[in-house]
Amino acid sequence: MFGKFGGMMEQMKLLQKLMQDENFRKFMSHPKVQELFKEPEFQEIMKTKDFAKMSAYPKFAELMKDPELAALLQKIKPNFTA
């Protein structure tokens, strides 16, 4: 019914739920993740909202090998029932 706006609203709801998760906030604020987000090429990939492309990006893939970051990702559990 609302097309792209409806999809955007769902993404906003998901982001709000994720931001309530302490581990997600720690992951997003980690210096290595922040450096990745500053890269213009990665920013362009993020605009596509294609997780497969993001995860295939070499520096993102390298970050996922970092034990500290991998542990944070595994602990992320947003409350999807709210």
C-alpha positions in Angstrom: 0.0 0.0 0.0 2.7 2.5 0.9 5.4 1.1 -1.4 8.9 2.2 -0.6 7.7 4.3 2.4 6.3 1.1 4.0 9.6 -0.7 3.5 11.4 2.3 5.0 9.2 2.3 8.0 9.9 -1.4 8.6 13.6 -0.8 8.4 13.3 2.1 10.9 11.4 -0.2 13.3 14.1 -2.9 12.9 16.8 -0.3 13.5 15.1 1.0 16.7 14.8 -2.6 18.0 18.5 -3.2 17.2 19.6 0.0 18.9 18.0 -1.3 22.1 20.5 -4.2 22.0 23.7 -3.3 23.9 25.8 -5.7 21.8 24.6 -4.0 18.6 25.5 -0.6 19.9 28.9 -1.9 20.9 29.4 -3.4 17.5 28.3 -0.2 15.7 30.5 2.0 17.8 33.6 -0.2 17.6 36.5 1.8 16.1 37.1 -0.8 13.3 33.5 -0.7 12.3 33.4 3.1 12.3 36.5 3.2 10.0 34.8 0.8 7.6 31.7 3.1 7.5 33.9 6.0 6.5 35.0 4.3 3.3 33.2 5.8 0.3 33.0 2.5 -1.5 31.4 0.7 1.4 29.0 3.6 1.9 27.8 3.1 -1.7 27.4 -0.6 -1.0 25.4 0.2 2.1 23.0 2.3 0.1 22.0 -0.8 -1.9 20.8 -2.5 1.4 22.2 -5.7 -0.1 23.7 -7.7 2.8 25.3 -10.1 0.4 27.2 -7.3 -1.2 28.2 -5.8 2.2 29.4 -9.1 3.5 31.4 -9.8 0.3 33.2 -6.5 0.7 36.8 -7.6 1.6 37.3 -5.3 4.6 33.9 -6.2 6.0 34.7 -9.9 5.6 38.0 -9.3 7.3 36.2 -7.6 10.3 34.0 -10.6 10.7 37.1 -12.6 11.4 37.9 -10.4 14.4 37.0 -12.5 17.4 35.8 -9.5 19.4 33.4 -8.3 16.7 32.2 -11.8 15.8 31.4 -12.4 19.5 29.4 -9.2 19.6 27.4 -10.1 16.5 26.6 -13.5 17.9 25.1 -11.9 21.0 22.8 -9.5 19.1 19.2 -10.4 20.0 16.8 -7.6 19.2 13.3 -7.9 20.7 11.2 -8.6 17.7 8.1 -9.2 19.7 7.7 -5.6 20.8 
